[in-house]
Every structure is written in structure tokens, then in C-alpha cells.
Amino acid sequence: MQPWHNRELRAAIQENQSAVIARIHDEAAGARGPMLAYLVLEDLKLLETLDYHQRPGAARDSLLTDIPLLATTPLN
């Protein structure tokens, strides 16, 4: 059975994601950067895990370096 067909596993992942997103929302005090950084990181993980896209080493490293900057840079 594929993981996405396992209702218990899916529910646990959904609960965890909801908790993480709520914590970011609460701790970021309305700042958009931290949520965007989290979503970028989660998207990268999903693309890599599902083998939809693999960034070459240096490009991946550069992106991982930029994610914390996104989280801490004020957005207009």
C-alpha cells in the first residue's frame, strides 16, 4: 500500500503540518517570509521525495542557503 493510501499515516502527517503551520503563523506575527520559506522547503522536499525534480548539487545548496534569508527578510 502506498503511504498516501494509508489513512492513519495521512491523518498524522496532516495533523503535524497543521501544527507546524499554526506555529509559524503564531510566532511570525504576520510576517510573510517565514511561511514562504517553510512552503519553499516543503515543496523542495516533495519534489525530491517524489523524484519529480532534482536540483544539481550547487543549485540545491544555493537554494538551501537562500531559504533562511527568505524567512528573515522583510517583504513588502
N, C-alpha and C positions, 0 to 999 in steps of 0.2 A: 504494500500500500504506500502510495506517495504521501509525504508529510502533509501536503495541503489537503489531503482527503481525511486526515486524522482530526476529528472534531475537537478532541480534548487538547491536542497539541496546538491546533489553530486557536482555540479559545485562550490558552495560556499565553501564546505569542501576542494575541490581540490585547489581552489584559496588560501585559508588560509594555507594549507600545503605547497604550493609552496612559499608563502611569508615567512613562518617560516623557511623553509629550506634555502632560499636565504639569510635570515638574519643571520642564523647560519654560512653559508658559508662565508659571508662578514665579520662578526665580529670575526670568529675564525682564520682568516688569514692563512688558510691552515692547521691548526691543525685538526687531525682526531678525537680526543677524544670527542669534543662537538657534532659532528654529530653522532658518535656512541652512545653516551649517549642519544641523542634525539631518535634515532631509537630504542634503547632498551626500553625506556619509552613508545614510541608509540606501540611497539609490546606487551608489558605487558598490556597496556590499551586495545588493540584489543583482545588479548586472554581472558581477563577478561570480557569485554563487550559482546563478542560473546559466553561466557561461554564454551570456548574450554578447558581452563585450569585455575584452581585456585590454587595459591601457598598458603600453610599453613601460618598462621599469622607471625611466626618468620622468615620463609624463605622469605616471601614477604617484611617484614620490613628490613631484611638484604640486599635484592636486592635494595630496595629504598635508603638505606644508601650508597650502592656502586655506584649508577648511577652518583652522583655528583663527586665522585672520578674518574670515567672514563672520565668525561668531563674535569677534570683539570690535569690529569696525562699525561705527555708527552709519546707518543707512538713511537716506533722505526719503 
